[in-house]
Each structure stands twice: as structure tokens, then as C-alpha cells.
Amino acid sequence: MMQSKVSPIFQVFERQHSDAKVIFLALGKQIKSKKAIELLGKMEFLELYCNLLGKIHFDKEGLNFDIFSSFKKLMKSLKKVHHFKLVENNFQVYEKKTKLTFNSYHLYLDKQKKNLYNETFDLVVGSTLKSWDELYLDAHQLSKGLKPLAISSAINQIISEELEFIQLDLKAKLDSKALKEIFDGLRTIIMLENLLIHLGFNPIFVGSIHVEIKQLKDNLKPWYSNQLSLQSLTHFVAEKEDISKKYLDWINELKVQKIALSTIAEKQAHQLFDKILI
């Protein structure tokens, strides 16, 4: 009996998996935010690939969650590191701009950073390469005998689902949750469109739409960053009984920025999706 050939799509998974494993091992020596964010990016693709396999092998219920389940905790922790880094960067920029010092907030962030990096380090050293090998073997097995049409259909299906979620968000006033969902949805759509192109399929959207999708995603980055800074600072202030005016001024400034950034993103989202969602 002939063995099923592994689909060329698996080579993309294999490369990302190999890169991720190298970064994972480096984080086992020391947690560095740059490496943690790099690993998060790789893992987002690996998770999406598992989701794709779940769509193709739809007869195996919950397959995509099962294959990737042992990585969920680590991914959540890496996301927190990424969020923390965005908050820390914003804080440094603001301190430099205002030439003010925020000593108690410094201490608050330092403590948070220490706890978060320790938690992430424990998750890395507490897990083994066995889970990485199992993920590889499962994905390899499930990537055998995949027909190009099945891959293309599954990619189209995931993109359609993302667009349906976005359509629901756009029907209401775009709040923070909806903008975050649009940001995540766009990232997924971009990854899948790149995958279609890499595999030699026609992309779903034309070049001009790709440009607009990327622009909206890029414009949502400062909004997202602002949102995280506002959350962090609000939590910090809530724990204090007596708070200095400079903190309240900063919160107000972040709120004003948030309204401006939300307005730009909302307008752009409607313009883009009015073209896509016909």
C-alpha cells in the first residue's frame, strides 16, 4: 500500500516549528522580551495551522484544540510579556516627553515585570521538548494526503468566519472589545492570505485591499498600545489612596488619545469593510 505524501503546506509549518523550538530553548536560559515576542509570533502561526488542520479533518471534532492544547498556557504568558513591553515602552516615551518622574509607577511596573518574567520562565523550563515533538508528529501525520482544494477551501472558510465576526462588530458602535477583535481578525486574514500566495493559490483579495488591510492593522497598533497603557495606569491608580495630579493628567491625556485613535480606526474599518462585505 502506498503511503500518503505529505502536503507541501507542511514545509511552512516545519520551518515555523523549527524556528519556534530554537527560540523556546533560548528562553529556557533567560527570558528576554524580544525573544518572547518572536516566539509568540511563531506560535500564533502554529496555532492557526492546527486550526486549519481541524477545518480540513472536520470529522475529528475538537482536533485543532487537542493538538495545540499543551501550548495554550505558555502562549497566554508570552502575550502578557508582549502587552507589558508595549506599556513599558509607552511609559518611557511619556517620561522622556514630559521630563516628569513617576517613581511609584516605576516600582509597580518593576514588580509586575519580575512576577511575569518568573511565571513565563517557570512555564518554559517546566515544559519539555516532548510537547514540541508531539505537535510536530501530529501535524505531520495530519498533513499527509491533503489535496490542494481541501487546503484552499479550509483557508477560505476561516477567512469567511473572521469576516462574519468582523461584520457583527461593525453593526454596533465599535468599542474596545470590537476593535481588538478586528485587530486579531486582520492578523489571521493576513497570515492566511500570505499562505495562499506562498502555496501558489490566488489570494482572496486584490492588491489594493491588501494595502488597506495592512494600513488598518498598522493603525490599530497605536490604539492597542494606548488601550493597554490606559488599563495599566488605571489599575495602578485604583490601588492608591492618594494620587498625584501628574498621574491623573496622564490618564486624561491617554483618554483623549484613545478617542482620537478609535475614531480614525472606526472610520477606516467601515471604509474597508464596506468594500469587502458586500
ABEGO torsion letter per residue (X at the ends): XBBBBBBAAAAAAAAAAAAAAAAAAAAAABBBAAAAAAAAAAAAAAAAAAAAAAAABAABBGAAAAAAAAAAAAAAAAAAAAAAAAAAAAAAAAAAAAGBBBAAAAAAAAAAAAAAAAAAAAAAAABBAAAAAAAAAAAAAAABGBBAAAAAAAAAAAAAAAAAAAAAAAABBBBAAAAAAAAAAAAAAAAAAAAAAAAGBBBABBAAAAAAAAAAAAAAAAAAAAAAAAAAAAAAAAABABBBAAAAAAAAAAAAAAAAAAAAAAAAAAAAAAAABX
